[in-house]
Amino acid sequence: MPRARKKADLPEKICAACGRPFSWRKKWRVDWNEVKTCSERCKRALRTRRRSA
């Protein structure tokens, strides 16, 4: 059985909405390249910002 990775070794991205860094999560394993926001709240905020602009 493979050893678990340390949280510090996981890839990170910068959230497009809030600008804070966020780490890889298991639920994003299939579409990590398409993930742009750290949370649903940031995703909603980004969507409303684009609609109003």
PyMOL Python script that loads the backbone (N, CA, C, O; Angstrom):
from pymol import cmd

cmd.read_pdbstr("""\
ATOM      1  N   MET A   1       0.836  -1.177   0.000  1.00  0.00           N
ATOM      2  CA  MET A   1       0.000   0.000   0.000  1.00  0.00           C
ATOM      3  C   MET A   1       0.888   1.251   0.000  1.00  0.00           C
ATOM      4  O   MET A   1       1.800   1.352   0.821  1.00  0.00           O
ATOM      5  N   PRO A   2       0.633   2.221  -0.923  1.00  0.00           N
ATOM      6  CA  PRO A   2       1.469   3.412  -1.001  1.00  0.00           C
ATOM      7  C   PRO A   2       1.270   4.326   0.203  1.00  0.00           C
ATOM      8  O   PRO A   2       0.196   4.378   0.801  1.00  0.00           O
ATOM      9  N   ARG A   3       2.324   5.033   0.533  1.00  0.00           N
ATOM     10  CA  ARG A   3       2.263   5.963   1.657  1.00  0.00           C
ATOM     11  C   ARG A   3       1.474   7.210   1.266  1.00  0.00           C
ATOM     12  O   ARG A   3       1.477   7.619   0.105  1.00  0.00           O
ATOM     13  N   ALA A   4       0.819   7.792   2.216  1.00  0.00           N
ATOM     14  CA  ALA A   4       0.059   9.020   1.989  1.00  0.00           C
ATOM     15  C   ALA A   4       1.019  10.194   1.793  1.00  0.00           C
ATOM     16  O   ALA A   4       2.112  10.217   2.359  1.00  0.00           O
ATOM     17  N   ARG A   5       0.599  11.154   0.994  1.00  0.00           N
ATOM     18  CA  ARG A   5       1.397  12.356   0.795  1.00  0.00           C
ATOM     19  C   ARG A   5       1.159  13.318   1.938  1.00  0.00           C
ATOM     20  O   ARG A   5       0.079  13.354   2.528  1.00  0.00           O
ATOM     21  N   LYS A   6       2.166  14.086   2.238  1.00  0.00           N
ATOM     22  CA  LYS A   6       2.008  15.130   3.235  1.00  0.00           C
ATOM     23  C   LYS A   6       1.268  16.300   2.598  1.00  0.00           C
ATOM     24  O   LYS A   6       1.402  16.546   1.399  1.00  0.00           O
ATOM     25  N   LYS A   7       0.504  17.005   3.384  1.00  0.00           N
ATOM     26  CA  LYS A   7      -0.276  18.114   2.864  1.00  0.00           C
ATOM     27  C   LYS A   7       0.614  19.183   2.221  1.00  0.00           C
ATOM     28  O   LYS A   7       0.210  19.839   1.261  1.00  0.00           O
ATOM     29  N   ALA A   8       1.797  19.349   2.745  1.00  0.00           N
ATOM     30  CA  ALA A   8       2.723  20.339   2.193  1.00  0.00           C
ATOM     31  C   ALA A   8       3.225  19.945   0.803  1.00  0.00           C
ATOM     32  O   ALA A   8       3.681  20.810   0.054  1.00  0.00           O
ATOM     33  N   ASP A   9       3.152  18.670   0.443  1.00  0.00           N
ATOM     34  CA  ASP A   9       3.622  18.196  -0.854  1.00  0.00           C
ATOM     35  C   ASP A   9       2.560  18.257  -1.945  1.00  0.00           C
ATOM     36  O   ASP A   9       2.858  17.979  -3.107  1.00  0.00           O
ATOM     37  N   LEU A  10       1.327  18.613  -1.595  1.00  0.00           N
ATOM     38  CA  LEU A  10       0.248  18.676  -2.579  1.00  0.00           C
ATOM     39  C   LEU A  10       0.380  19.927  -3.438  1.00  0.00           C
ATOM     40  O   LEU A  10       0.878  20.951  -2.970  1.00  0.00           O
ATOM     41  N   PRO A  11      -0.064  19.853  -4.698  1.00  0.00           N
ATOM     42  CA  PRO A  11       0.011  21.044  -5.558  1.00  0.00           C
ATOM     43  C   PRO A  11      -0.928  22.138  -5.067  1.00  0.00           C
ATOM     44  O   PRO A  11      -1.942  21.860  -4.425  1.00  0.00           O
ATOM     45  N   GLU A  12      -0.582  23.372  -5.373  1.00  0.00           N
ATOM     46  CA  GLU A  12      -1.384  24.527  -4.969  1.00  0.00           C
ATOM     47  C   GLU A  12      -1.699  25.399  -6.162  1.00  0.00           C
ATOM     48  O   GLU A  12      -0.990  25.386  -7.168  1.00  0.00           O
ATOM     49  N   LYS A  13      -2.787  26.165  -6.035  1.00  0.00           N
ATOM     50  CA  LYS A  13      -3.174  27.172  -7.021  1.00  0.00           C
ATOM     51  C   LYS A  13      -3.596  28.422  -6.265  1.00  0.00           C
ATOM     52  O   LYS A  13      -3.806  28.385  -5.053  1.00  0.00           O
ATOM     53  N   ILE A  14      -3.716  29.519  -6.983  1.00  0.00           N
ATOM     54  CA  ILE A  14      -4.218  30.768  -6.424  1.00  0.00           C
ATOM     55  C   ILE A  14      -5.658  30.938  -6.902  1.00  0.00           C
ATOM     56  O   ILE A  14      -5.945  30.814  -8.092  1.00  0.00           O
ATOM     57  N   CYS A  15      -6.553  31.220  -5.968  1.00  0.00           N
ATOM     58  CA  CYS A  15      -7.972  31.373  -6.277  1.00  0.00           C
ATOM     59  C   CYS A  15      -8.178  32.602  -7.166  1.00  0.00           C
ATOM     60  O   CYS A  15      -7.635  33.672  -6.889  1.00  0.00           O
ATOM     61  N   ALA A  16      -8.965  32.444  -8.237  1.00  0.00           N
ATOM     62  CA  ALA A  16      -9.228  33.544  -9.161  1.00  0.00           C
ATOM     63  C   ALA A  16     -10.133  34.601  -8.548  1.00  0.00           C
ATOM     64  O   ALA A  16     -10.135  35.744  -9.006  1.00  0.00           O
ATOM     65  N   ALA A  17     -10.896  34.251  -7.532  1.00  0.00           N
ATOM     66  CA  ALA A  17     -11.831  35.195  -6.924  1.00  0.00           C
ATOM     67  C   ALA A  17     -11.220  35.944  -5.745  1.00  0.00           C
ATOM     68  O   ALA A  17     -11.265  37.174  -5.704  1.00  0.00           O
ATOM     69  N   CYS A  18     -10.648  35.216  -4.786  1.00  0.00           N
ATOM     70  CA  CYS A  18     -10.171  35.864  -3.561  1.00  0.00           C
ATOM     71  C   CYS A  18      -8.657  36.051  -3.525  1.00  0.00           C
ATOM     72  O   CYS A  18      -8.159  36.820  -2.703  1.00  0.00           O
ATOM     73  N   GLY A  19      -7.917  35.372  -4.390  1.00  0.00           N
ATOM     74  CA  GLY A  19      -6.477  35.547  -4.459  1.00  0.00           C
ATOM     75  C   GLY A  19      -5.672  34.757  -3.446  1.00  0.00           C
ATOM     76  O   GLY A  19      -4.450  34.888  -3.393  1.00  0.00           O
ATOM     77  N   ARG A  20      -6.337  33.933  -2.636  1.00  0.00           N
ATOM     78  CA  ARG A  20      -5.630  33.118  -1.639  1.00  0.00           C
ATOM     79  C   ARG A  20      -5.224  31.775  -2.237  1.00  0.00           C
ATOM     80  O   ARG A  20      -5.901  31.267  -3.131  1.00  0.00           O
ATOM     81  N   PRO A  21      -4.137  31.199  -1.758  1.00  0.00           N
ATOM     82  CA  PRO A  21      -3.727  29.876  -2.247  1.00  0.00           C
ATOM     83  C   PRO A  21      -4.624  28.777  -1.685  1.00  0.00           C
ATOM     84  O   PRO A  21      -5.102  28.862  -0.554  1.00  0.00           O
ATOM     85  N   PHE A  22      -4.845  27.737  -2.503  1.00  0.00           N
ATOM     86  CA  PHE A  22      -5.584  26.572  -2.035  1.00  0.00           C
ATOM     87  C   PHE A  22      -4.922  25.317  -2.573  1.00  0.00           C
ATOM     88  O   PHE A  22      -4.314  25.333  -3.643  1.00  0.00           O
ATOM     89  N   SER A  23      -5.044  24.225  -1.819  1.00  0.00           N
ATOM     90  CA  SER A  23      -4.373  22.967  -2.141  1.00  0.00           C
ATOM     91  C   SER A  23      -5.298  21.998  -2.864  1.00  0.00           C
ATOM     92  O   SER A  23      -6.522  22.124  -2.832  1.00  0.00           O
ATOM     93  N   TRP A  24      -4.674  21.038  -3.509  1.00  0.00           N
ATOM     94  CA  TRP A  24      -5.365  19.957  -4.195  1.00  0.00           C
ATOM     95  C   TRP A  24      -6.250  19.207  -3.225  1.00  0.00           C
ATOM     96  O   TRP A  24      -5.875  18.989  -2.073  1.00  0.00           O
ATOM     97  N   ARG A  25      -7.429  18.811  -3.687  1.00  0.00           N
ATOM     98  CA  ARG A  25      -8.333  17.990  -2.896  1.00  0.00           C
ATOM     99  C   ARG A  25      -8.702  16.756  -3.684  1.00  0.00           C
ATOM    100  O   ARG A  25      -8.749  16.788  -4.914  1.00  0.00           O
ATOM    101  N   LYS A  26      -8.963  15.680  -2.991  1.00  0.00           N
ATOM    102  CA  LYS A  26      -9.245  14.405  -3.650  1.00  0.00           C
ATOM    103  C   LYS A  26     -10.435  14.513  -4.606  1.00  0.00           C
ATOM    104  O   LYS A  26     -10.426  13.878  -5.660  1.00  0.00           O
ATOM    105  N   LYS A  27     -11.450  15.297  -4.265  1.00  0.00           N
ATOM    106  CA  LYS A  27     -12.618  15.408  -5.130  1.00  0.00           C
ATOM    107  C   LYS A  27     -12.291  16.128  -6.448  1.00  0.00           C
ATOM    108  O   LYS A  27     -13.069  16.053  -7.399  1.00  0.00           O
ATOM    109  N   TRP A  28     -11.152  16.820  -6.509  1.00  0.00           N
ATOM    110  CA  TRP A  28     -10.737  17.503  -7.733  1.00  0.00           C
ATOM    111  C   TRP A  28      -9.752  16.684  -8.552  1.00  0.00           C
ATOM    112  O   TRP A  28      -9.197  17.210  -9.517  1.00  0.00           O
ATOM    113  N   ARG A  29      -9.510  15.436  -8.220  1.00  0.00           N
ATOM    114  CA  ARG A  29      -8.456  14.656  -8.877  1.00  0.00           C
ATOM    115  C   ARG A  29      -8.674  14.520 -10.378  1.00  0.00           C
ATOM    116  O   ARG A  29      -7.704  14.480 -11.135  1.00  0.00           O
ATOM    117  N   VAL A  30      -9.921  14.449 -10.826  1.00  0.00           N
ATOM    118  CA  VAL A  30     -10.210  14.263 -12.248  1.00  0.00           C
ATOM    119  C   VAL A  30     -10.058  15.568 -13.027  1.00  0.00           C
ATOM    120  O   VAL A  30      -9.557  15.558 -14.151  1.00  0.00           O
ATOM    121  N   ASP A  31     -10.480  16.680 -12.451  1.00  0.00           N
ATOM    122  CA  ASP A  31     -10.484  17.944 -13.196  1.00  0.00           C
ATOM    123  C   ASP A  31      -9.673  19.061 -12.527  1.00  0.00           C
ATOM    124  O   ASP A  31     -10.076  20.224 -12.558  1.00  0.00           O
ATOM    125  N   TRP A  32      -8.550  18.714 -11.933  1.00  0.00           N
ATOM    126  CA  TRP A  32      -7.703  19.701 -11.249  1.00  0.00           C
ATOM    127  C   TRP A  32      -7.281  20.831 -12.180  1.00  0.00           C
ATOM    128  O   TRP A  32      -7.158  21.974 -11.740  1.00  0.00           O
ATOM    129  N   ASN A  33      -7.059  20.534 -13.451  1.00  0.00           N
ATOM    130  CA  ASN A  33      -6.625  21.572 -14.394  1.00  0.00           C
ATOM    131  C   ASN A  33      -7.704  22.621 -14.641  1.00  0.00           C
ATOM    132  O   ASN A  33      -7.387  23.757 -14.991  1.00  0.00           O
ATOM    133  N   GLU A  34      -8.973  22.260 -14.465  1.00  0.00           N
ATOM    134  CA  GLU A  34     -10.069  23.196 -14.703  1.00  0.00           C
ATOM    135  C   GLU A  34     -10.483  23.968 -13.452  1.00  0.00           C
ATOM    136  O   GLU A  34     -11.215  24.952 -13.562  1.00  0.00           O
ATOM    137  N   VAL A  35     -10.041  23.553 -12.277  1.00  0.00           N
ATOM    138  CA  VAL A  35     -10.431  24.210 -11.023  1.00  0.00           C
ATOM    139  C   VAL A  35      -9.758  25.581 -10.952  1.00  0.00           C
ATOM    140  O   VAL A  35      -8.542  25.703 -11.103  1.00  0.00           O
ATOM    141  N   LYS A  36     -10.589  26.621 -10.715  1.00  0.00           N
ATOM    142  CA  LYS A  36     -10.064  27.983 -10.674  1.00  0.00           C
ATOM    143  C   LYS A  36     -10.337  28.684  -9.346  1.00  0.00           C
ATOM    144  O   LYS A  36      -9.680  29.673  -9.019  1.00  0.00           O
ATOM    145  N   THR A  37     -11.307  28.174  -8.576  1.00  0.00           N
ATOM    146  CA  THR A  37     -11.665  28.817  -7.320  1.00  0.00           C
ATOM    147  C   THR A  37     -11.534  27.841  -6.156  1.00  0.00           C
ATOM    148  O   THR A  37     -11.578  26.624  -6.341  1.00  0.00           O
ATOM    149  N   CYS A  38     -11.373  28.388  -4.964  1.00  0.00           N
ATOM    150  CA  CYS A  38     -11.139  27.553  -3.787  1.00  0.00           C
ATOM    151  C   CYS A  38     -12.425  27.028  -3.164  1.00  0.00           C
ATOM    152  O   CYS A  38     -12.387  26.055  -2.411  1.00  0.00           O
ATOM    153  N   SER A  39     -13.557  27.651  -3.459  1.00  0.00           N
ATOM    154  CA  SER A  39     -14.807  27.242  -2.811  1.00  0.00           C
ATOM    155  C   SER A  39     -16.000  27.603  -3.688  1.00  0.00           C
ATOM    156  O   SER A  39     -15.870  28.316  -4.683  1.00  0.00           O
ATOM    157  N   GLU A  40     -17.162  27.093  -3.296  1.00  0.00           N
ATOM    158  CA  GLU A  40     -18.401  27.441  -3.998  1.00  0.00           C
ATOM    159  C   GLU A  40     -18.703  28.930  -3.828  1.00  0.00           C
ATOM    160  O   GLU A  40     -19.204  29.574  -4.750  1.00  0.00           O
ATOM    161  N   ARG A  41     -18.402  29.463  -2.669  1.00  0.00           N
ATOM    162  CA  ARG A  41     -18.637  30.886  -2.423  1.00  0.00           C
ATOM    163  C   ARG A  41     -17.832  31.745  -3.392  1.00  0.00           C
ATOM    164  O   ARG A  41     -18.355  32.706  -3.956  1.00  0.00           O
ATOM    165  N   CYS A  42     -16.568  31.401  -3.584  1.00  0.00           N
ATOM    166  CA  CYS A  42     -15.725  32.159  -4.526  1.00  0.00           C
ATOM    167  C   CYS A  42     -16.203  31.964  -5.960  1.00  0.00           C
ATOM    168  O   CYS A  42     -16.158  32.898  -6.762  1.00  0.00           O
ATOM    169  N   LYS A  43     -16.655  30.771  -6.284  1.00  0.00           N
ATOM    170  CA  LYS A  43     -17.173  30.502  -7.632  1.00  0.00           C
ATOM    171  C   LYS A  43     -18.386  31.376  -7.913  1.00  0.00           C
ATOM    172  O   LYS A  43     -18.505  31.947  -8.998  1.00  0.00           O
ATOM    173  N   ARG A  44     -19.299  31.485  -6.929  1.00  0.00           N
ATOM    174  CA  ARG A  44     -20.481  32.336  -7.066  1.00  0.00           C
ATOM    175  C   ARG A  44     -20.092  33.797  -7.213  1.00  0.00           C
ATOM    176  O   ARG A  44     -20.645  34.510  -8.050  1.00  0.00           O
ATOM    177  N   ALA A  45     -19.141  34.242  -6.403  1.00  0.00           N
ATOM    178  CA  ALA A  45     -18.693  35.636  -6.451  1.00  0.00           C
ATOM    179  C   ALA A  45     -18.067  35.968  -7.809  1.00  0.00           C
ATOM    180  O   ALA A  45     -18.301  37.046  -8.357  1.00  0.00           O
ATOM    181  N   LEU A  46     -17.290  35.063  -8.335  1.00  0.00           N
ATOM    182  CA  LEU A  46     -16.652  35.271  -9.638  1.00  0.00           C
ATOM    183  C   LEU A  46     -17.704  35.343 -10.738  1.00  0.00           C
ATOM    184  O   LEU A  46     -17.607  36.165 -11.649  1.00  0.00           O
ATOM    185  N   ARG A  47     -18.711  34.475 -10.646  1.00  0.00           N
ATOM    186  CA  ARG A  47     -19.787  34.456 -11.633  1.00  0.00           C
ATOM    187  C   ARG A  47     -20.576  35.750 -11.618  1.00  0.00           C
ATOM    188  O   ARG A  47     -20.875  36.301 -12.678  1.00  0.00           O
ATOM    189  N   THR A  48     -20.920  36.248 -10.435  1.00  0.00           N
ATOM    190  CA  THR A  48     -21.688  37.502 -10.354  1.00  0.00           C
ATOM    191  C   THR A  48     -20.851  38.688 -10.800  1.00  0.00           C
ATOM    192  O   THR A  48     -21.374  39.624 -11.404  1.00  0.00           O
ATOM    193  N   ARG A  49     -19.553  38.659 -10.508  1.00  0.00           N
ATOM    194  CA  ARG A  49     -18.671  39.735 -10.952  1.00  0.00           C
ATOM    195  C   ARG A  49     -18.600  39.783 -12.481  1.00  0.00           C
ATOM    196  O   ARG A  49     -18.587  40.865 -13.067  1.00  0.00           O
ATOM    197  N   ARG A  50     -18.554  38.622 -13.123  1.00  0.00           N
ATOM    198  CA  ARG A  50     -18.492  38.585 -14.587  1.00  0.00           C
ATOM    199  C   ARG A  50     -19.789  39.042 -15.222  1.00  0.00           C
ATOM    200  O   ARG A  50     -19.767  39.688 -16.270  1.00  0.00           O
ATOM    201  N   ARG A  51     -20.933  38.718 -14.601  1.00  0.00           N
ATOM    202  CA  ARG A  51     -22.238  39.124 -15.139  1.00  0.00           C
ATOM    203  C   ARG A  51     -22.414  40.629 -15.067  1.00  0.00           C
ATOM    204  O   ARG A  51     -22.955  41.231 -15.995  1.00  0.00           O
ATOM    205  N   SER A  52     -21.969  41.243 -13.989  1.00  0.00           N
ATOM    206  CA  SER A  52     -22.166  42.684 -13.816  1.00  0.00           C
ATOM    207  C   SER A  52     -21.197  43.513 -14.657  1.00  0.00           C
ATOM    208  O   SER A  52     -21.463  44.682 -14.935  1.00  0.00           O
ATOM    209  N   ALA A  53     -20.107  42.933 -15.051  1.00  0.00           N
ATOM    210  CA  ALA A  53     -19.104  43.680 -15.832  1.00  0.00           C
ATOM    211  C   ALA A  53     -19.403  43.699 -17.313  1.00  0.00           C
ATOM    212  O   ALA A  53     -18.648  44.288 -18.088  1.00  0.00           O
TER     213      ALA A  53
END
""", "prot")
cmd.dss("prot")
cmd.show_as("cartoon", "prot")
cmd.util.cbc("prot")
cmd.orient("prot")
